Amino acid sequence: MNEDRLNAFEKMLSAILAQYDSDAAKLAALKAEGKEKTATYRQLFAKKMQYQTILSYYRAYGLLEEDEKS
């Protein structure tokens, strides 16, 4: 069971990091277009902040390196 749990954690962490990167890229594109006030930008920004919070918990418990996603 512990190996399955570790694999599930690693899979979840990879998914969160990938989504964080994807949302950050979309935010950068929208910002370059001057669309910081759109609903889409604000929704993506909120999602990015949510992922940052999750990643900070992983970091606090020593499950993520300090240099991975701030």
mmCIF file of the N, C-alpha and C atoms, coordinates in Angstrom:
data_MODEL
# 
_entry.id   MODEL 
# 
loop_
_atom_site.group_PDB 
_atom_site.id 
_atom_site.type_symbol 
_atom_site.label_atom_id 
_atom_site.label_alt_id 
_atom_site.label_comp_id 
_atom_site.label_asym_id 
_atom_site.label_entity_id 
_atom_site.label_seq_id 
_atom_site.pdbx_PDB_ins_code 
_atom_site.Cartn_x 
_atom_site.Cartn_y 
_atom_site.Cartn_z 
_atom_site.occupancy 
_atom_site.B_iso_or_equiv 
_atom_site.pdbx_formal_charge 
_atom_site.auth_seq_id 
_atom_site.auth_comp_id 
_atom_site.auth_asym_id 
_atom_site.auth_atom_id 
_atom_site.pdbx_PDB_model_num 
ATOM 1   N N  . MET A 1 1  ? 0.820   -1.196 0.000   1.00 0.00 ? 1  MET A N  1 
ATOM 2   C CA . MET A 1 1  ? 0.000   0.000  0.000   1.00 0.00 ? 1  MET A CA 1 
ATOM 3   C C  . MET A 1 1  ? 0.866   1.263  0.000   1.00 0.00 ? 1  MET A C  1 
ATOM 4   N N  . ASN A 1 2  ? 1.956   1.287  0.744   1.00 0.00 ? 2  ASN A N  1 
ATOM 5   C CA . ASN A 1 2  ? 2.793   2.485  0.810   1.00 0.00 ? 2  ASN A CA 1 
ATOM 6   C C  . ASN A 1 2  ? 3.352   2.854  -0.551  1.00 0.00 ? 2  ASN A C  1 
ATOM 7   N N  . GLU A 1 3  ? 3.725   1.867  -1.348  1.00 0.00 ? 3  GLU A N  1 
ATOM 8   C CA . GLU A 1 3  ? 4.254   2.159  -2.686  1.00 0.00 ? 3  GLU A CA 1 
ATOM 9   C C  . GLU A 1 3  ? 3.170   2.754  -3.573  1.00 0.00 ? 3  GLU A C  1 
ATOM 10  N N  . ASP A 1 4  ? 1.949   2.224  -3.486  1.00 0.00 ? 4  ASP A N  1 
ATOM 11  C CA . ASP A 1 4  ? 0.832   2.768  -4.251  1.00 0.00 ? 4  ASP A CA 1 
ATOM 12  C C  . ASP A 1 4  ? 0.549   4.213  -3.839  1.00 0.00 ? 4  ASP A C  1 
ATOM 13  N N  . ARG A 1 5  ? 0.630   4.458  -2.559  1.00 0.00 ? 5  ARG A N  1 
ATOM 14  C CA . ARG A 1 5  ? 0.376   5.797  -2.043  1.00 0.00 ? 5  ARG A CA 1 
ATOM 15  C C  . ARG A 1 5  ? 1.458   6.774  -2.516  1.00 0.00 ? 5  ARG A C  1 
ATOM 16  N N  . LEU A 1 6  ? 2.703   6.337  -2.485  1.00 0.00 ? 6  LEU A N  1 
ATOM 17  C CA . LEU A 1 6  ? 3.805   7.170  -2.964  1.00 0.00 ? 6  LEU A CA 1 
ATOM 18  C C  . LEU A 1 6  ? 3.651   7.463  -4.453  1.00 0.00 ? 6  LEU A C  1 
ATOM 19  N N  . ASN A 1 7  ? 3.294   6.454  -5.227  1.00 0.00 ? 7  ASN A N  1 
ATOM 20  C CA . ASN A 1 7  ? 3.072   6.657  -6.665  1.00 0.00 ? 7  ASN A CA 1 
ATOM 21  C C  . ASN A 1 7  ? 1.937   7.640  -6.922  1.00 0.00 ? 7  ASN A C  1 
ATOM 22  N N  . ALA A 1 8  ? 0.872   7.534  -6.136  1.00 0.00 ? 8  ALA A N  1 
ATOM 23  C CA . ALA A 1 8  ? -0.255  8.446  -6.287  1.00 0.00 ? 8  ALA A CA 1 
ATOM 24  C C  . ALA A 1 8  ? 0.171   9.877  -5.945  1.00 0.00 ? 8  ALA A C  1 
ATOM 25  N N  . PHE A 1 9  ? 0.976   10.021 -4.882  1.00 0.00 ? 9  PHE A N  1 
ATOM 26  C CA . PHE A 1 9  ? 1.476   11.340 -4.520  1.00 0.00 ? 9  PHE A CA 1 
ATOM 27  C C  . PHE A 1 9  ? 2.319   11.925 -5.646  1.00 0.00 ? 9  PHE A C  1 
ATOM 28  N N  . GLU A 1 10 ? 3.249   11.146 -6.166  1.00 0.00 ? 10 GLU A N  1 
ATOM 29  C CA . GLU A 1 10 ? 4.129   11.622 -7.238  1.00 0.00 ? 10 GLU A CA 1 
ATOM 30  C C  . GLU A 1 10 ? 3.322   12.014 -8.474  1.00 0.00 ? 10 GLU A C  1 
ATOM 31  N N  . LYS A 1 11 ? 2.296   11.236 -8.782  1.00 0.00 ? 11 LYS A N  1 
ATOM 32  C CA . LYS A 1 11 ? 1.438   11.541 -9.929  1.00 0.00 ? 11 LYS A CA 1 
ATOM 33  C C  . LYS A 1 11 ? 0.670   12.843 -9.703  1.00 0.00 ? 11 LYS A C  1 
ATOM 34  N N  . MET A 1 12 ? 0.155   13.016 -8.499  1.00 0.00 ? 12 MET A N  1 
ATOM 35  C CA . MET A 1 12 ? -0.579  14.226 -8.162  1.00 0.00 ? 12 MET A CA 1 
ATOM 36  C C  . MET A 1 12 ? 0.335   15.440 -8.202  1.00 0.00 ? 12 MET A C  1 
ATOM 37  N N  . LEU A 1 13 ? 1.540   15.315 -7.649  1.00 0.00 ? 13 LEU A N  1 
ATOM 38  C CA . LEU A 1 13 ? 2.497   16.415 -7.658  1.00 0.00 ? 13 LEU A CA 1 
ATOM 39  C C  . LEU A 1 13 ? 2.848   16.805 -9.088  1.00 0.00 ? 13 LEU A C  1 
ATOM 40  N N  . SER A 1 14 ? 3.070   15.830 -9.942  1.00 0.00 ? 14 SER A N  1 
ATOM 41  C CA . SER A 1 14 ? 3.372   16.120 -11.349 1.00 0.00 ? 14 SER A CA 1 
ATOM 42  C C  . SER A 1 14 ? 2.221   16.863 -12.019 1.00 0.00 ? 14 SER A C  1 
ATOM 43  N N  . ALA A 1 15 ? 1.005   16.443 -11.729 1.00 0.00 ? 15 ALA A N  1 
ATOM 44  C CA . ALA A 1 15 ? -0.166  17.093 -12.322 1.00 0.00 ? 15 ALA A CA 1 
ATOM 45  C C  . ALA A 1 15 ? -0.287  18.538 -11.836 1.00 0.00 ? 15 ALA A C  1 
ATOM 46  N N  . ILE A 1 16 ? -0.047  18.774 -10.566 1.00 0.00 ? 16 ILE A N  1 
ATOM 47  C CA . ILE A 1 16 ? -0.137  20.130 -10.019 1.00 0.00 ? 16 ILE A CA 1 
ATOM 48  C C  . ILE A 1 16 ? 0.942   21.023 -10.618 1.00 0.00 ? 16 ILE A C  1 
ATOM 49  N N  . LEU A 1 17 ? 2.167   20.510 -10.712 1.00 0.00 ? 17 LEU A N  1 
ATOM 50  C CA . LEU A 1 17 ? 3.250   21.294 -11.298 1.00 0.00 ? 17 LEU A CA 1 
ATOM 51  C C  . LEU A 1 17 ? 2.975   21.603 -12.770 1.00 0.00 ? 17 LEU A C  1 
ATOM 52  N N  . ALA A 1 18 ? 2.438   20.635 -13.506 1.00 0.00 ? 18 ALA A N  1 
ATOM 53  C CA . ALA A 1 18 ? 2.122   20.857 -14.918 1.00 0.00 ? 18 ALA A CA 1 
ATOM 54  C C  . ALA A 1 18 ? 1.019   21.898 -15.075 1.00 0.00 ? 18 ALA A C  1 
ATOM 55  N N  . GLN A 1 19 ? -0.012  21.805 -14.249 1.00 0.00 ? 19 GLN A N  1 
ATOM 56  C CA . GLN A 1 19 ? -1.113  22.775 -14.322 1.00 0.00 ? 19 GLN A CA 1 
ATOM 57  C C  . GLN A 1 19 ? -0.628  24.166 -13.927 1.00 0.00 ? 19 GLN A C  1 
ATOM 58  N N  . TYR A 1 20 ? 0.227   24.235 -12.915 1.00 0.00 ? 20 TYR A N  1 
ATOM 59  C CA . TYR A 1 20 ? 0.795   25.517 -12.496 1.00 0.00 ? 20 TYR A CA 1 
ATOM 60  C C  . TYR A 1 20 ? 1.554   26.159 -13.658 1.00 0.00 ? 20 TYR A C  1 
ATOM 61  N N  . ASP A 1 21 ? 2.397   25.373 -14.320 1.00 0.00 ? 21 ASP A N  1 
ATOM 62  C CA . ASP A 1 21 ? 3.162   25.891 -15.467 1.00 0.00 ? 21 ASP A CA 1 
ATOM 63  C C  . ASP A 1 21 ? 2.245   26.337 -16.596 1.00 0.00 ? 21 ASP A C  1 
ATOM 64  N N  . SER A 1 22 ? 1.221   25.549 -16.874 1.00 0.00 ? 22 SER A N  1 
ATOM 65  C CA . SER A 1 22 ? 0.273   25.873 -17.932 1.00 0.00 ? 22 SER A CA 1 
ATOM 66  C C  . SER A 1 22 ? -0.463  27.175 -17.640 1.00 0.00 ? 22 SER A C  1 
ATOM 67  N N  . ASP A 1 23 ? -0.954  27.305 -16.419 1.00 0.00 ? 23 ASP A N  1 
ATOM 68  C CA . ASP A 1 23 ? -1.676  28.520 -16.037 1.00 0.00 ? 23 ASP A CA 1 
ATOM 69  C C  . ASP A 1 23 ? -0.755  29.737 -16.055 1.00 0.00 ? 23 ASP A C  1 
ATOM 70  N N  . ALA A 1 24 ? 0.486   29.568 -15.609 1.00 0.00 ? 24 ALA A N  1 
ATOM 71  C CA . ALA A 1 24 ? 1.442   30.684 -15.618 1.00 0.00 ? 24 ALA A CA 1 
ATOM 72  C C  . ALA A 1 24 ? 1.717   31.146 -17.048 1.00 0.00 ? 24 ALA A C  1 
ATOM 73  N N  . ALA A 1 25 ? 1.833   30.207 -17.977 1.00 0.00 ? 25 ALA A N  1 
ATOM 74  C CA . ALA A 1 25 ? 2.063   30.563 -19.377 1.00 0.00 ? 25 ALA A CA 1 
ATOM 75  C C  . ALA A 1 25 ? 0.854   31.298 -19.964 1.00 0.00 ? 25 ALA A C  1 
ATOM 76  N N  . LYS A 1 26 ? -0.345  30.820 -19.645 1.00 0.00 ? 26 LYS A N  1 
ATOM 77  C CA . LYS A 1 26 ? -1.562  31.487 -20.128 1.00 0.00 ? 26 LYS A CA 1 
ATOM 78  C C  . LYS A 1 26 ? -1.679  32.893 -19.554 1.00 0.00 ? 26 LYS A C  1 
ATOM 79  N N  . LEU A 1 27 ? -1.331  33.044 -18.270 1.00 0.00 ? 27 LEU A N  1 
ATOM 80  C CA . LEU A 1 27 ? -1.362  34.365 -17.647 1.00 0.00 ? 27 LEU A CA 1 
ATOM 81  C C  . LEU A 1 27 ? -0.387  35.315 -18.325 1.00 0.00 ? 27 LEU A C  1 
ATOM 82  N N  . ALA A 1 28 ? 0.802   34.828 -18.627 1.00 0.00 ? 28 ALA A N  1 
ATOM 83  C CA . ALA A 1 28 ? 1.808   35.662 -19.293 1.00 0.00 ? 28 ALA A CA 1 
ATOM 84  C C  . ALA A 1 28 ? 1.313   36.107 -20.664 1.00 0.00 ? 28 ALA A C  1 
ATOM 85  N N  . ALA A 1 29 ? 0.661   35.201 -21.390 1.00 0.00 ? 29 ALA A N  1 
ATOM 86  C CA . ALA A 1 29 ? 0.137   35.538 -22.716 1.00 0.00 ? 29 ALA A CA 1 
ATOM 87  C C  . ALA A 1 29 ? -0.964  36.596 -22.614 1.00 0.00 ? 29 ALA A C  1 
ATOM 88  N N  . LEU A 1 30 ? -1.870  36.403 -21.660 1.00 0.00 ? 30 LEU A N  1 
ATOM 89  C CA . LEU A 1 30 ? -2.945  37.381 -21.475 1.00 0.00 ? 30 LEU A CA 1 
ATOM 90  C C  . LEU A 1 30 ? -2.389  38.741 -21.039 1.00 0.00 ? 30 LEU A C  1 
ATOM 91  N N  . LYS A 1 31 ? -1.386  38.713 -20.162 1.00 0.00 ? 31 LYS A N  1 
ATOM 92  C CA . LYS A 1 31 ? -0.779  39.968 -19.712 1.00 0.00 ? 31 LYS A CA 1 
ATOM 93  C C  . LYS A 1 31 ? -0.109  40.691 -20.876 1.00 0.00 ? 31 LYS A C  1 
ATOM 94  N N  . ALA A 1 32 ? 0.543   39.936 -21.756 1.00 0.00 ? 32 ALA A N  1 
ATOM 95  C CA . ALA A 1 32 ? 1.194   40.537 -22.921 1.00 0.00 ? 32 ALA A CA 1 
ATOM 96  C C  . ALA A 1 32 ? 0.180   41.192 -23.853 1.00 0.00 ? 32 ALA A C  1 
ATOM 97  N N  . GLU A 1 33 ? -1.036  40.681 -23.836 1.00 0.00 ? 33 GLU A N  1 
ATOM 98  C CA . GLU A 1 33 ? -2.111  41.242 -24.659 1.00 0.00 ? 33 GLU A CA 1 
ATOM 99  C C  . GLU A 1 33 ? -2.861  42.365 -23.929 1.00 0.00 ? 33 GLU A C  1 
ATOM 100 N N  . GLY A 1 34 ? -2.449  42.668 -22.700 1.00 0.00 ? 34 GLY A N  1 
ATOM 101 C CA . GLY A 1 34 ? -3.111  43.722 -21.934 1.00 0.00 ? 34 GLY A CA 1 
ATOM 102 C C  . GLY A 1 34 ? -4.470  43.322 -21.401 1.00 0.00 ? 34 GLY A C  1 
ATOM 103 N N  . LYS A 1 35 ? -4.657  42.036 -21.136 1.00 0.00 ? 35 LYS A N  1 
ATOM 104 C CA . LYS A 1 35 ? -5.966  41.543 -20.701 1.00 0.00 ? 35 LYS A CA 1 
ATOM 105 C C  . LYS A 1 35 ? -5.983  41.152 -19.227 1.00 0.00 ? 35 LYS A C  1 
ATOM 106 N N  . GLU A 1 36 ? -5.309  41.950 -18.387 1.00 0.00 ? 36 GLU A N  1 
ATOM 107 C CA . GLU A 1 36 ? -5.258  41.630 -16.960 1.00 0.00 ? 36 GLU A CA 1 
ATOM 108 C C  . GLU A 1 36 ? -6.592  41.822 -16.249 1.00 0.00 ? 36 GLU A C  1 
ATOM 109 N N  . LYS A 1 37 ? -7.508  42.545 -16.829 1.00 0.00 ? 37 LYS A N  1 
ATOM 110 C CA . LYS A 1 37 ? -8.785  42.818 -16.170 1.00 0.00 ? 37 LYS A CA 1 
ATOM 111 C C  . LYS A 1 37 ? -9.899  41.871 -16.596 1.00 0.00 ? 37 LYS A C  1 
ATOM 112 N N  . THR A 1 38 ? -9.580  40.893 -17.438 1.00 0.00 ? 38 THR A N  1 
ATOM 113 C CA . THR A 1 38 ? -10.611 39.968 -17.911 1.00 0.00 ? 38 THR A CA 1 
ATOM 114 C C  . THR A 1 38 ? -10.936 38.919 -16.849 1.00 0.00 ? 38 THR A C  1 
ATOM 115 N N  . ALA A 1 39 ? -12.105 38.335 -16.971 1.00 0.00 ? 39 ALA A N  1 
ATOM 116 C CA . ALA A 1 39 ? -12.516 37.275 -16.047 1.00 0.00 ? 39 ALA A CA 1 
ATOM 117 C C  . ALA A 1 39 ? -11.594 36.065 -16.177 1.00 0.00 ? 39 ALA A C  1 
ATOM 118 N N  . THR A 1 40 ? -11.194 35.754 -17.392 1.00 0.00 ? 40 THR A N  1 
ATOM 119 C CA . THR A 1 40 ? -10.303 34.611 -17.617 1.00 0.00 ? 40 THR A CA 1 
ATOM 120 C C  . THR A 1 40 ? -8.982  34.812 -16.893 1.00 0.00 ? 40 THR A C  1 
ATOM 121 N N  . TYR A 1 41 ? -8.402  35.992 -17.009 1.00 0.00 ? 41 TYR A N  1 
ATOM 122 C CA . TYR A 1 41 ? -7.138  36.281 -16.336 1.00 0.00 ? 41 TYR A CA 1 
ATOM 123 C C  . TYR A 1 41 ? -7.297  36.126 -14.825 1.00 0.00 ? 41 TYR A C  1 
ATOM 124 N N  . ARG A 1 42 ? -8.360  36.683 -14.299 1.00 0.00 ? 42 ARG A N  1 
ATOM 125 C CA . ARG A 1 42 ? -8.575  36.626 -12.853 1.00 0.00 ? 42 ARG A CA 1 
ATOM 126 C C  . ARG A 1 42 ? -8.808  35.201 -12.358 1.00 0.00 ? 42 ARG A C  1 
ATOM 127 N N  . GLN A 1 43 ? -9.531  34.405 -13.146 1.00 0.00 ? 43 GLN A N  1 
ATOM 128 C CA . GLN A 1 43 ? -9.742  33.007 -12.779 1.00 0.00 ? 43 GLN A CA 1 
ATOM 129 C C  . GLN A 1 43 ? -8.429  32.232 -12.793 1.00 0.00 ? 43 GLN A C  1 
ATOM 130 N N  . LEU A 1 44 ? -7.636  32.441 -13.837 1.00 0.00 ? 44 LEU A N  1 
ATOM 131 C CA . LEU A 1 44 ? -6.339  31.766 -13.919 1.00 0.00 ? 44 LEU A CA 1 
ATOM 132 C C  . LEU A 1 44 ? -5.415  32.212 -12.790 1.00 0.00 ? 44 LEU A C  1 
ATOM 133 N N  . PHE A 1 45 ? -5.454  33.487 -12.466 1.00 0.00 ? 45 PHE A N  1 
ATOM 134 C CA . PHE A 1 45 ? -4.632  33.998 -11.379 1.00 0.00 ? 45 PHE A CA 1 
ATOM 135 C C  . PHE A 1 45 ? -5.026  33.325 -10.056 1.00 0.00 ? 45 PHE A C  1 
ATOM 136 N N  . ALA A 1 46 ? -6.310  33.193 -9.813  1.00 0.00 ? 46 ALA A N  1 
ATOM 137 C CA . ALA A 1 46 ? -6.789  32.553 -8.588  1.00 0.00 ? 46 ALA A CA 1 
ATOM 138 C C  . ALA A 1 46 ? -6.362  31.081 -8.544  1.00 0.00 ? 46 ALA A C  1 
ATOM 139 N N  . LYS A 1 47 ? -6.456  30.395 -9.679  1.00 0.00 ? 47 LYS A N  1 
ATOM 140 C CA . LYS A 1 47 ? -6.018  28.997 -9.734  1.00 0.00 ? 47 LYS A CA 1 
ATOM 141 C C  . LYS A 1 47 ? -4.520  28.890 -9.453  1.00 0.00 ? 47 LYS A C  1 
ATOM 142 N N  . LYS A 1 48 ? -3.741  29.798 -10.036 1.00 0.00 ? 48 LYS A N  1 
ATOM 143 C CA . LYS A 1 48 ? -2.296  29.781 -9.824  1.00 0.00 ? 48 LYS A CA 1 
ATOM 144 C C  . LYS A 1 48 ? -1.979  29.976 -8.344  1.00 0.00 ? 48 LYS A C  1 
ATOM 145 N N  . MET A 1 49 ? -2.665  30.893 -7.706  1.00 0.00 ? 49 MET A N  1 
ATOM 146 C CA . MET A 1 49 ? -2.449  31.130 -6.274  1.00 0.00 ? 49 MET A CA 1 
ATOM 147 C C  . MET A 1 49 ? -2.829  29.897 -5.447  1.00 0.00 ? 49 MET A C  1 
ATOM 148 N N  . GLN A 1 50 ? -3.884  29.232 -5.859  1.00 0.00 ? 50 GLN A N  1 
ATOM 149 C CA . GLN A 1 50 ? -4.307  28.013 -5.171  1.00 0.00 ? 50 GLN A CA 1 
ATOM 150 C C  . GLN A 1 50 ? -3.224  26.937 -5.285  1.00 0.00 ? 50 GLN A C  1 
ATOM 151 N N  . TYR A 1 51 ? -2.659  26.783 -6.479  1.00 0.00 ? 51 TYR A N  1 
ATOM 152 C CA . TYR A 1 51 ? -1.583  25.807 -6.669  1.00 0.00 ? 51 TYR A CA 1 
ATOM 153 C C  . TYR A 1 51 ? -0.348  26.204 -5.870  1.00 0.00 ? 51 TYR A C  1 
ATOM 154 N N  . GLN A 1 52 ? -0.047  27.489 -5.780  1.00 0.00 ? 52 GLN A N  1 
ATOM 155 C CA . GLN A 1 52 ? 1.087   27.940 -4.979  1.00 0.00 ? 52 GLN A CA 1 
ATOM 156 C C  . GLN A 1 52 ? 0.895   27.570 -3.510  1.00 0.00 ? 52 GLN A C  1 
ATOM 157 N N  . THR A 1 53 ? -0.324  27.696 -3.025  1.00 0.00 ? 53 THR A N  1 
ATOM 158 C CA . THR A 1 53 ? -0.621  27.339 -1.642  1.00 0.00 ? 53 THR A CA 1 
ATOM 159 C C  . THR A 1 53 ? -0.406  25.850 -1.410  1.00 0.00 ? 53 THR A C  1 
ATOM 160 N N  . ILE A 1 54 ? -0.895  25.024 -2.310  1.00 0.00 ? 54 ILE A N  1 
ATOM 161 C CA . ILE A 1 54 ? -0.710  23.578 -2.202  1.00 0.00 ? 54 ILE A CA 1 
ATOM 162 C C  . ILE A 1 54 ? 0.776   23.241 -2.207  1.00 0.00 ? 54 ILE A C  1 
ATOM 163 N N  . LEU A 1 55 ? 1.521   23.849 -3.127  1.00 0.00 ? 55 LEU A N  1 
ATOM 164 C CA . LEU A 1 55 ? 2.949   23.582 -3.220  1.00 0.00 ? 55 LEU A CA 1 
ATOM 165 C C  . LEU A 1 55 ? 3.686   24.065 -1.967  1.00 0.00 ? 55 LEU A C  1 
ATOM 166 N N  . SER A 1 56 ? 3.208   25.127 -1.346  1.00 0.00 ? 56 SER A N  1 
ATOM 167 C CA . SER A 1 56 ? 3.856   25.596 -0.121  1.00 0.00 ? 56 SER A CA 1 
ATOM 168 C C  . SER A 1 56 ? 3.650   24.602 1.030   1.00 0.00 ? 56 SER A C  1 
ATOM 169 N N  . TYR A 1 57 ? 2.503   23.939 1.059   1.00 0.00 ? 57 TYR A N  1 
ATOM 170 C CA . TYR A 1 57 ? 2.290   22.887 2.052   1.00 0.00 ? 57 TYR A CA 1 
ATOM 171 C C  . TYR A 1 57 ? 3.251   21.729 1.815   1.00 0.00 ? 57 TYR A C  1 
ATOM 172 N N  . TYR A 1 58 ? 3.405   21.318 0.565   1.00 0.00 ? 58 TYR A N  1 
ATOM 173 C CA . TYR A 1 58 ? 4.360   20.252 0.252   1.00 0.00 ? 58 TYR A CA 1 
ATOM 174 C C  . TYR A 1 58 ? 5.760   20.642 0.707   1.00 0.00 ? 58 TYR A C  1 
ATOM 175 N N  . ARG A 1 59 ? 6.136   21.889 0.459   1.00 0.00 ? 59 ARG A N  1 
ATOM 176 C CA . ARG A 1 59 ? 7.462   22.382 0.846   1.00 0.00 ? 59 ARG A CA 1 
ATOM 177 C C  . ARG A 1 59 ? 7.616   22.372 2.372   1.00 0.00 ? 59 ARG A C  1 
ATOM 178 N N  . ALA A 1 60 ? 6.585   22.803 3.073   1.00 0.00 ? 60 ALA A N  1 
ATOM 179 C CA . ALA A 1 60 ? 6.630   22.871 4.542   1.00 0.00 ? 60 ALA A CA 1 
ATOM 180 C C  . ALA A 1 60 ? 6.833   21.499 5.174   1.00 0.00 ? 60 ALA A C  1 
ATOM 181 N N  . TYR A 1 61 ? 6.331   20.475 4.528   1.00 0.00 ? 61 TYR A N  1 
ATOM 182 C CA . TYR A 1 61 ? 6.464   19.119 5.050   1.00 0.00 ? 61 TYR A CA 1 
ATOM 183 C C  . TYR A 1 61 ? 7.645   18.367 4.448   1.00 0.00 ? 61 TYR A C  1 
ATOM 184 N N  . GLY A 1 62 ? 8.491   19.086 3.706   1.00 0.00 ? 62 GLY A N  1 
ATOM 185 C CA . GLY A 1 62 ? 9.690   18.485 3.150   1.00 0.00 ? 62 GLY A CA 1 
ATOM 186 C C  . GLY A 1 62 ? 9.438   17.565 1.973   1.00 0.00 ? 62 GLY A C  1 
ATOM 187 N N  . LEU A 1 63 ? 8.311   17.730 1.309   1.00 0.00 ? 63 LEU A N  1 
ATOM 188 C CA . LEU A 1 63 ? 7.958   16.873 0.183   1.00 0.00 ? 63 LEU A CA 1 
ATOM 189 C C  . LEU A 1 63 ? 8.287   17.499 -1.161  1.00 0.00 ? 63 LEU A C  1 
ATOM 190 N N  . LEU A 1 64 ? 8.804   18.719 -1.134  1.00 0.00 ? 64 LEU A N  1 
ATOM 191 C CA . LEU A 1 64 ? 9.127   19.441 -2.358  1.00 0.00 ? 64 LEU A CA 1 
ATOM 192 C C  . LEU A 1 64 ? 10.357  20.285 -2.082  1.00 0.00 ? 64 LEU A C  1 
ATOM 193 N N  . GLU A 1 65 ? 11.265  20.321 -3.028  1.00 0.00 ? 65 GLU A N  1 
ATOM 194 C CA . GLU A 1 65 ? 12.476  21.120 -2.874  1.00 0.00 ? 65 GLU A CA 1 
ATOM 195 C C  . GLU A 1 65 ? 12.140  22.598 -2.876  1.00 0.00 ? 65 GLU A C  1 
ATOM 196 N N  . GLU A 1 66 ? 12.934  23.391 -2.197  1.00 0.00 ? 66 GLU A N  1 
ATOM 197 C CA . GLU A 1 66 ? 12.715  24.831 -2.096  1.00 0.00 ? 66 GLU A CA 1 
ATOM 198 C C  . GLU A 1 66 ? 12.728  25.532 -3.458  1.00 0.00 ? 66 GLU A C  1 
ATOM 199 N N  . ASP A 1 67 ? 13.563  25.055 -4.384  1.00 0.00 ? 67 ASP A N  1 
ATOM 200 C CA . ASP A 1 67 ? 13.718  25.735 -5.663  1.00 0.00 ? 67 ASP A CA 1 
ATOM 201 C C  . ASP A 1 67 ? 12.639  25.374 -6.684  1.00 0.00 ? 67 ASP A C  1 
ATOM 202 N N  . GLU A 1 68 ? 11.751  24.460 -6.345  1.00 0.00 ? 68 GLU A N  1 
ATOM 203 C CA . GLU A 1 68 ? 10.671  24.078 -7.251  1.00 0.00 ? 68 GLU A CA 1 
ATOM 204 C C  . GLU A 1 68 ? 9.470   24.996 -7.045  1.00 0.00 ? 68 GLU A C  1 
ATOM 205 N N  . LYS A 1 69 ? 9.091   25.732 -8.030  1.00 0.00 ? 69 LYS A N  1 
ATOM 206 C CA . LYS A 1 69 ? 7.908   26.606 -8.068  1.00 0.00 ? 69 LYS A CA 1 
ATOM 207 C C  . LYS A 1 69 ? 7.710   27.400 -6.792  1.00 0.00 ? 69 LYS A C  1 
ATOM 208 N N  . SER A 1 70 ? 7.733   28.678 -6.924  1.00 0.00 ? 70 SER A N  1 
ATOM 209 C CA . SER A 1 70 ? 7.551   29.556 -5.754  1.00 0.00 ? 70 SER A CA 1 
ATOM 210 C C  . SER A 1 70 ? 6.113   29.975 -5.630  1.00 0.00 ? 70 SER A C  1 
# 
